[in-house]
Amino acid sequence: MSATIKDIAEAAGVSAATVSRVLGNKEGFYSQSTATRVRKIAASLDYEKNTSAVELVTQKSHVIGVIISATKTNFSDKIIEGIHAEAIRHGLSVIMLYAGQNDPQLQEQALRTLIERAVKGILVVAIELTDKNLALLQDSQIPYRFLSTSYNSNKLPSIASDDYQIGYQATRHLIERGHRKIGLVAMDTSGHIGQQRVAGYRAAMIQEALPVKDEWVKVGMYTYEDGIKAMQAFGQQPEVTAIIGASDLAAIGVLNQAMQYDIQVPKQLAIVSIDGTYLARIVRPQLTTVTQAFYEMGTLGTQMLLDQTQQTISQFTPIKIETRQST
């Protein structure tokens, strides 16, 4: 019987996925010394190359890899719940790795960990990969999909909300309630998601010929602390009469700081939050939200990851305004 990739991997002390990539002349996943050792062992065992080795390894895997950001919000809870539910339905296990906040090194480390394991597929949750790390993911030939991250490209498969509409609909809701001076806070405007939400916000304001001041948009990373800092910047007598928080936690930060200033919500200040997790319902007053379909992102994303016929298809999940006490 001829030698197999598994035989070479055991002799070399590396994974079968590494052997597949060395023998397939794929760069960037192993050291030169590892490559030399693998090739020597393959030659000594008279290994005959199987050109579909990578595909065979990933097809046999029963593990989905999930890479998630370490942003201090709770939006991902339902996404993860949806991923696990769908994985269990298909008899699969899930490995989760955290990749920090906009940290290229941690992104690469998480990707390489999953690539070395030759997982069945990779789900990237709420992370915009650097060009280098995106190339690493694509070169791995492992099926992948982005969740809660829409790219400015129809070539990258994603399941996400329409971020432009999130910004637009949140602003329209407040305009329809008579507000003319509206702030947008705690949004990371360095990436596509934040830029789209700001664009939607500005479009809704311009549509009604309303002013948009730069100081009404407070950047951040969606955190509770960012919400507090934004409200502190607006001060005890804010110029704006309404604020959109970039996440439920950020909006709660705005709410709590407003209470510290004895500002009555919604009488003196209306607040809308983006996400619509359970946190919006357990604070008082309850927060009006632009609610995203996070659980559906998890289940649908996993389904499409496993369906090889839909690898390049992207899709928006629905959003809805849930009106509560804060507006």
C-alpha positions in Angstrom: 0.0 0.0 0.0 1.3 3.4 -0.9 2.1 6.1 1.7 -0.6 8.6 2.6 -0.6 12.2 3.7 -1.4 10.9 7.2 1.7 8.7 7.2 3.9 11.6 6.2 2.3 13.9 8.8 2.9 11.4 11.6 6.5 10.9 10.6 7.1 14.6 10.3 5.3 15.6 13.4 3.0 18.1 11.7 -0.7 18.1 10.7 -2.1 16.5 7.5 -3.2 20.0 6.4 0.4 21.2 6.5 1.6 18.2 4.5 -1.0 18.9 1.9 0.1 22.5 1.5 3.8 21.7 1.4 3.3 19.1 -1.3 0.9 21.4 -3.1 3.6 24.2 -3.1 1.3 26.6 -1.2 3.4 29.3 0.5 2.9 31.1 3.8 1.6 28.3 6.1 4.8 26.7 7.3 8.6 27.3 7.7 11.2 26.3 5.2 12.6 23.7 7.5 9.2 22.1 7.9 8.8 22.0 4.1 12.3 20.4 3.7 11.5 17.7 6.3 8.1 16.9 4.8 9.5 16.6 1.3 12.3 14.3 2.4 9.9 12.0 4.3 7.5 12.0 1.3 10.3 10.9 -1.0 11.6 8.3 1.4 8.0 6.8 1.6 7.6 6.9 -2.2 4.5 9.1 -1.8 2.4 9.7 -4.9 0.8 13.2 -4.8 -3.0 13.4 -4.6 -4.0 16.7 -6.2 -7.2 16.8 -4.2 -5.6 16.3 -0.8 -6.7 19.6 0.7 -10.3 19.1 -0.4 -10.3 15.6 1.1 -9.0 16.8 4.4 -11.5 19.6 4.7 -14.4 17.4 3.6 -13.6 14.9 6.4 -13.4 17.6 9.0 -16.4 17.9 11.4 -15.3 21.2 12.8 -16.4 24.8 11.8 -14.0 27.6 12.9 -15.4 30.9 14.1 -13.2 34.0 14.4 -14.8 36.9 16.3 -13.7 40.3 17.4 -13.1 41.2 21.0 -15.2 44.4 20.8 -16.9 45.0 24.2 -20.5 44.6 23.0 -23.0 41.8 23.3 -24.3 41.8 19.7 -22.5 38.5 18.9 -24.3 36.3 21.5 -27.2 35.5 19.2 -25.0 35.0 16.1 -23.0 32.4 18.0 -26.2 30.8 19.3 -27.4 30.5 15.7 -24.1 29.1 14.5 -24.1 26.4 17.2 -27.7 25.5 16.6 -27.1 24.9 12.8 -23.7 23.1 13.5 -25.4 20.7 15.9 -28.1 20.0 13.3 -25.4 18.9 10.9 -23.4 16.9 13.5 -20.6 19.4 13.5 -18.5 21.0 16.3 -17.5 24.6 16.6 -14.1 26.2 17.5 -14.1 29.9 18.5 -11.1 32.1 18.4 -10.9 35.8 19.3 -9.0 38.2 17.1 -8.9 41.4 19.1 -10.1 44.8 18.0 -8.7 45.7 14.5 -5.5 43.7 15.4 -3.9 42.3 12.2 -1.5 40.1 14.2 -4.3 38.4 16.2 -6.3 38.0 13.0 -3.4 36.2 11.3 -2.8 34.0 14.4 -6.5 33.0 14.5 -6.6 32.3 10.8 -3.4 30.2 10.8 -4.7 28.1 13.8 -7.8 27.2 11.8 -6.0 26.7 8.5 -3.6 24.3 10.2 -6.5 22.2 11.5 -8.0 22.2 8.0 -11.5 22.9 9.4 -14.5 22.3 7.3 -15.2 26.0 7.0 -14.5 29.4 8.6 -17.0 32.0 9.7 -15.6 35.5 10.4 -17.8 37.5 12.7 -17.8 41.3 12.7 -14.2 41.6 11.6 -12.9 43.5 8.6 -9.7 41.6 7.7 -6.6 43.4 6.4 -5.7 42.8 2.8 -2.9 40.5 3.8 -5.1 38.4 6.1 -7.9 38.3 3.5 -5.4 36.8 1.0 -4.3 34.3 3.6 -7.9 33.2 4.1 -8.6 33.0 0.4 -5.4 31.1 -0.4 -6.3 28.4 2.2 -9.0 27.1 -0.2 -11.2 26.5 2.9 -14.8 27.7 2.5 -15.5 30.9 4.4 -18.2 33.5 5.0 -18.3 36.8 6.8 -21.1 37.4 9.3 -22.3 40.8 10.5 -19.7 42.3 8.2 -20.6 43.7 4.8 -17.7 44.5 2.4 -17.6 47.0 -0.4 -17.3 44.1 -2.8 -19.8 41.6 -4.1 -17.0 39.0 -4.4 -16.7 38.4 -0.7 -19.6 36.2 0.6 -21.3 37.7 3.6 -24.5 37.7 5.7 -25.1 41.0 7.3 -27.5 43.9 7.8 -27.7 46.7 5.4 -25.6 49.2 7.3 -26.7 52.2 5.2 -30.3 51.4 6.0 -29.5 51.1 9.7 -28.2 54.6 9.8 -31.0 55.9 7.6 -33.9 54.2 9.3 -32.7 55.2 12.8 -32.4 58.8 11.7 -35.8 58.8 9.9 -37.5 57.5 13.1 -36.2 60.5 15.1 -37.0 63.0 12.3 -40.6 61.7 12.2 -40.9 62.4 15.9 -40.0 66.0 15.4 -36.2 66.0 16.0 -34.0 68.3 13.9 -30.7 68.1 15.8 -29.6 64.4 16.0 -26.3 63.0 17.2 -24.7 59.7 16.2 -22.2 58.3 18.7 -19.7 55.5 19.5 -19.4 54.5 15.8 -16.1 53.2 14.4 -15.9 55.3 11.2 -12.6 53.8 10.0 -14.3 50.7 8.4 -17.0 50.0 5.8 -19.7 49.3 8.4 -19.3 52.6 10.3 -18.9 54.6 7.1 -22.2 53.1 5.6 -24.1 53.9 8.8 -22.8 57.5 8.9 -23.7 57.8 5.2 -27.3 56.6 5.9 -27.6 59.1 8.8 -26.3 62.0 6.7 -28.6 61.1 3.8 -31.7 61.1 6.0 -30.7 64.5 7.5 -30.0 66.0 4.0 -33.2 64.7 2.7 -35.1 66.9 5.1 -32.6 69.8 4.6 -31.4 69.5 8.2 -28.0 70.6 9.4 -25.3 67.9 10.0 -22.5 69.2 12.2 -19.2 67.3 12.5 -19.4 67.6 16.3 -22.7 65.7 16.4 -20.9 62.5 15.2 -18.8 61.0 18.0 -16.5 58.2 17.0 -15.8 55.1 19.1 -15.7 51.4 19.2 -19.4 50.6 20.1 -18.7 50.3 23.8 -20.6 51.4 27.0 -17.7 53.7 27.9 -17.8 55.3 24.4 -21.5 56.2 25.0 -20.7 57.8 28.4 -17.8 59.8 26.8 -20.0 61.0 24.0 -22.7 62.2 26.3 -20.1 63.9 28.5 -18.8 65.7 25.3 -22.4 66.9 24.5 -22.6 68.2 28.1 -25.4 69.0 30.5 -27.2 71.2 28.0 -26.7 69.3 24.7 -27.4 71.0 21.4 -28.8 67.8 20.0 -32.3 66.7 21.1 -31.8 63.1 20.1 -28.9 60.6 19.9 -28.4 57.3 18.0 -26.1 54.9 19.9 -23.9 52.6 17.7 -24.8 49.6 19.9 -27.2 48.9 22.8 -24.3 49.2 25.2 -23.3 52.5 23.8 -26.8 53.8 24.0 -27.1 52.7 27.6 -23.9 54.7 28.3 -25.6 57.7 26.8 -28.7 57.0 28.9 -26.9 56.6 32.2 -24.8 59.7 31.7 -27.9 61.7 30.7 -29.5 60.6 34.0 -26.4 61.8 35.8 -27.0 65.2 34.2 -30.7 65.1 35.2 -31.7 65.1 31.6 -35.1 63.4 31.1 -35.4 60.7 28.5 -37.3 61.0 26.2 -38.8 64.4 27.2 -35.5 66.3 26.9 -33.4 63.8 24.9 -34.5 60.9 22.8 -32.3 57.8 22.3 -32.2 55.1 19.7 -29.8 52.2 19.9 -28.6 49.9 17.2 -28.6 46.1 17.6 -31.8 45.3 19.6 -30.4 42.8 22.1 -32.1 42.0 25.4 -30.2 44.8 27.0 -32.5 47.4 25.4 -35.5 45.9 27.2 -34.1 45.6 30.7 -33.1 49.2 31.2 -35.5 52.0 32.1 -36.7 53.7 30.1 -36.6 50.8 27.6 -34.6 51.7 24.5 -36.1 52.1 21.0 -33.9 50.0 18.7 -32.9 49.3 15.2 -33.0 45.5 15.7 -30.8 43.2 13.7 -31.5 39.6 12.9 -28.4 38.2 14.6 -29.7 34.7 15.2 -30.6 34.4 11.5 -27.2 35.6 10.5 -25.7 32.7 12.4 -28.0 30.0 11.1 -28.2 31.3 7.5 -24.4 31.9 7.4 -23.7 28.4 8.5 -26.1 26.9 6.1 -24.6 28.8 3.2 -21.1 28.0 4.3 -21.9 24.3 4.1 -23.7 24.6 0.7 -20.9 24.6 -1.9 -23.3 25.9 -4.5 -23.7 29.2 -2.6 -20.1 30.1 -1.7 -20.1 33.5 -3.5 -23.6 34.6 -2.6 -24.1 37.5 -0.2 -27.3 38.5 1.5 -28.8 41.1 3.8 -30.9 40.0 6.8 -33.9 42.2 7.8 -33.8 45.1 10.2 -36.8 46.6 12.0 -37.5 49.6 14.3 -38.8 48.5 17.7 -40.3 51.6 19.4 -40.1 51.7 23.1 -39.9 54.3 25.9 -36.8 56.2 24.9 -38.3 58.0 21.9 
